Every structure is written in C-alpha cells, then in structure tokens.
Amino acid sequence: MSHSKQRILLVDDDPGIMVAVKQALTTHGYEMMTATDGLEALDAFERESPELVLLDLVMPRCSGLEVCQRIREYSAIPIIILSIKGSEADIVSVLDLGADDYLVKPFRLAELLARVRAVLRRGTGLVATKVVCGDLEIDIEMHKVSVAGRSVTLTPIEYALLAQLAGNVGRVLTTRLLLQRVWGPQYNGATDYIKGVVRRLRVKLEPDPAHPQYIITEPHLGYRLNDAL
C-alpha cells in the first residue's frame, strides 16, 4: 500500500506539537486525523480506523496509558508514544502495554518520520510465516531456523524466545513481556532466564556472538530482532 493512503491518528493536547507534526506528515503524503484528549482519541480510533496512532501520554479525560491499553484489547495497529516523560520506567511501562515505539519530546521531525515509516512497514497486519534477517532465516510455520543455508537446532525454549522476536521483528520486546510470553507470569523478574537463552541463541546464530547483529540488546528495556540487515 502506498503511504499516500495511510491514515494516521495524532493524539496530543499541545497545539504546537499538533500543528508541526500534522504539517510534516501531511507534506509527506499521509492522511492525518487528530484528537486532543483520550476519550476523543478512542472515539476517533473506532470511527476512522487509522493505520497508526501517535499518542501523547499526559492528556485530559483519559491518559495515553489507558488509551494504549484499551486499543490493545482488540487491535494490533501500531502505536508510537510521543511524550515529555522519558524515564526508563515510563518507556518500559508503555512497551509492556503493547506500544511499538517511543519518542521523547522534544524530538526532530525527521526522526519521527523515520519511526513512522519503520512501524508502518512492519505493521501491515499480515502474519509472516517466514522471517529473513540477513543470513538468518526463521520459518515460523515449519519451526525451522537456518543461518546462511545451514540448519540450526534449537531447544524448545530457545525457539520459543526467537519466535517471539521474529513475530515482532524490529520491535523492542521488554524483558518482562518476554518472560510472561515464553515462561509464564510466575517467572516475572527472572531476568537471568532470558539472559541465558539469549546467550545460547547468539552462540548458535551469530557470526560473532560478542558483537551480535541479529538479536540486539536495548539497554534497560529488552531485545529486538534486527530488521535493518
């Protein structure tokens, strides 16, 4: 789909941000819709069916956190958080709720445009059956993994973790979210489990495990599968 047809819902109560972002994205061919509070955002989301939401956290009537949580109850549409809150705890909390990316205000419009293009590329709504990152190929349907054509044998837990990253290629998955999805909620806080499995995956998959190019660590947040190879 051409991005000239892609619809973006911008949710922010700051008039300056609203004008600058709307103008920049419209200039680059996106169709823009706006909302200035959380309840208006939820109404607009259901009515307009956007393909991406740009969402502020601190808003009247309904917070951005609640908007993100309610959207994620029934939709996987990409969400990028735009917020003055930039602490590690703030970022982890919204990524855990299912946001796809996070930009701290003030940000450069060029950086926002790059993030928008990236999440829309991987937010098509299609379920990939095969993920290719450079020489790494993950056949999700067949449960097979290969590097440069060489088949790689993984344990069930190694494959389960890699499959989570492959199903969200390019997106940061927090350590807490990976623990819940792969091991279960009773393992919340057991970060050594993830570190051990990631270490073994890198030994099996990476040309140089000490300098990984496939499974990337996002410090203090989690991991992502590199989509830029």
C-alpha positions in Angstrom: 0.0 0.0 0.0 1.3 3.5 -0.9 1.8 5.6 2.2 -0.2 8.3 0.5 -3.3 6.3 1.5 -2.1 5.5 5.0 -4.2 7.2 7.8 -2.5 8.4 11.0 -4.3 9.4 14.2 -2.4 12.1 16.1 -3.4 12.4 19.7 -2.0 15.4 21.7 -3.3 18.4 23.6 -0.3 20.6 22.8 -1.3 22.9 19.9 2.3 23.5 18.8 3.1 19.7 18.6 -0.2 19.2 16.8 0.4 21.8 14.1 4.1 20.8 13.5 3.5 17.1 13.3 0.4 17.3 11.2 2.0 19.6 8.7 5.1 17.4 8.4 3.3 14.2 7.9 0.7 15.7 5.5 3.6 17.1 3.5 4.9 13.6 3.2 1.7 12.2 1.9 0.0 10.8 5.0 -3.7 11.4 5.7 -4.0 12.9 9.2 -6.7 12.8 11.8 -6.4 14.4 15.2 -7.7 14.2 18.8 -6.9 16.4 21.8 -7.9 14.1 24.7 -8.1 10.4 25.4 -11.8 9.9 25.0 -11.9 11.7 21.8 -8.9 9.5 20.6 -10.8 6.3 21.4 -13.9 7.6 19.5 -11.8 8.6 16.5 -9.9 5.3 16.5 -13.2 3.3 16.3 -14.7 5.7 13.7 -11.8 6.3 11.4 -9.8 3.0 11.5 -6.3 4.6 11.3 -3.3 2.5 10.4 -1.0 4.2 13.0 -1.6 6.1 16.3 0.8 8.8 17.5 -0.1 9.1 21.2 0.8 11.5 24.0 0.8 10.1 27.5 -0.4 13.1 29.6 -3.9 14.2 28.4 -7.2 15.2 29.9 -10.2 12.9 30.4 -8.3 9.7 29.7 -4.5 9.2 29.8 -2.4 7.9 27.0 -1.6 4.8 29.0 -5.3 3.9 29.3 -5.8 4.7 25.6 -3.0 2.4 24.6 -4.3 -0.4 26.9 -7.8 -0.1 25.6 -6.7 -0.1 21.9 -4.6 -3.2 22.6 -7.6 -5.1 23.9 -8.8 -5.5 20.3 -6.3 -4.1 17.8 -2.7 -4.6 16.8 -2.5 -1.3 15.0 1.0 0.3 15.5 1.2 2.9 18.3 4.1 5.3 18.7 4.2 7.2 22.0 5.2 10.9 22.0 5.8 12.1 25.5 7.7 14.5 27.7 8.2 11.6 30.1 11.5 9.9 29.2 12.5 7.8 32.2 13.3 4.1 31.8 10.2 3.2 33.9 7.9 5.3 31.7 9.3 3.7 28.5 9.1 0.1 29.8 5.5 0.6 31.1 4.2 1.6 27.7 6.2 -1.0 25.8 4.7 -3.6 28.2 1.3 -2.4 27.3 2.0 -3.0 23.6 3.2 0.3 22.2 5.5 -0.2 19.2 7.9 2.7 19.7 8.6 5.7 22.0 9.9 9.2 21.2 10.7 11.7 24.0 9.7 15.4 23.4 11.3 17.5 22.0 12.1 15.3 19.0 13.3 16.0 15.5 10.6 15.7 12.8 13.0 13.8 10.6 13.3 11.2 13.4 9.6 11.0 13.8 9.2 10.4 10.0 11.8 7.6 10.1 9.9 5.9 13.1 6.6 6.3 11.3 8.0 4.6 8.1 9.5 1.8 10.1 6.4 0.8 12.2 4.1 1.1 9.1 6.4 -1.3 7.2 6.1 -3.9 9.8 2.5 -3.1 10.9 0.7 -4.3 7.8 -1.5 -6.7 9.7 -0.1 -9.7 7.8 1.1 -12.7 9.8 4.6 -13.6 8.5 5.3 -17.3 8.1 9.0 -16.7 7.2 11.3 -14.0 8.6 14.6 -13.2 7.0 17.2 -11.0 8.6 20.4 -11.1 6.6 21.6 -14.7 6.5 19.2 -15.7 9.3 16.0 -17.3 8.2 13.2 -18.3 10.6 10.4 -20.4 9.1 7.7 -19.9 11.8 5.2 -22.3 10.1 7.7 -25.1 9.9 9.6 -24.3 13.1 12.9 -24.3 11.2 15.9 -22.0 11.6 18.9 -21.6 9.4 21.9 -19.4 9.0 23.5 -18.9 5.6 21.6 -22.1 4.5 22.9 -24.1 7.4 20.2 -25.7 9.6 20.4 -24.8 13.3 18.9 -27.0 16.0 17.3 -25.1 18.9 15.8 -26.3 22.2 12.1 -25.6 22.6 12.7 -22.7 24.9 15.3 -21.2 22.6 12.9 -21.5 19.6 10.0 -20.0 21.7 12.1 -16.9 22.5 13.3 -16.5 19.0 9.8 -16.9 17.6 8.5 -14.1 19.8 11.2 -11.8 18.4 10.6 -13.0 14.9 6.9 -12.3 15.2 7.7 -8.8 16.2 10.7 -8.2 14.0 12.2 -4.7 14.5 10.2 -4.0 17.6 11.6 -3.9 21.1 10.1 -6.6 23.4 10.7 -5.9 27.1 12.3 -8.4 29.3 9.1 -8.6 31.4 6.9 -9.2 28.3 9.2 -12.0 27.0 9.2 -13.7 30.4 5.4 -13.7 30.5 5.0 -14.9 27.0 7.7 -17.6 27.0 7.9 -18.8 30.6 4.7 -17.5 32.1 3.7 -14.8 34.6 5.1 -16.7 37.6 8.6 -16.0 36.2 8.2 -12.2 36.3 11.6 -10.8 37.5 13.6 -13.9 36.5 15.8 -11.9 34.1 18.7 -14.4 34.2 16.4 -16.9 32.4 16.3 -14.6 29.4 20.0 -13.6 29.5 20.9 -17.3 29.5 18.7 -18.2 26.5 19.8 -15.1 24.5 23.4 -16.0 25.2 22.9 -19.5 23.8 21.0 -18.2 20.8 23.8 -15.9 19.9 26.3 -18.7 20.1 24.2 -20.7 17.7 23.2 -18.0 15.3 25.6 -15.1 15.3 28.8 -15.0 13.3 30.4 -13.2 16.2 28.4 -13.7 19.4 30.3 -11.0 21.2 29.1 -8.5 18.6 25.6 -9.6 17.7 23.9 -8.5 14.6 20.7 -10.4 14.8 19.4 -10.3 18.4 20.0 -6.8 19.6 20.0 -5.7 23.2 18.2 -2.5 24.0 19.8 -1.5 27.3 17.4 -1.5 30.3 14.5 -2.4 28.0 14.7 -5.7 26.3 15.6 -7.2 23.0 14.7 -6.9 19.3 15.4 -8.9 16.1 17.3 -6.6 13.7 15.2 -5.6 10.7 17.9 -3.4 9.1 20.1 -6.2 7.6 
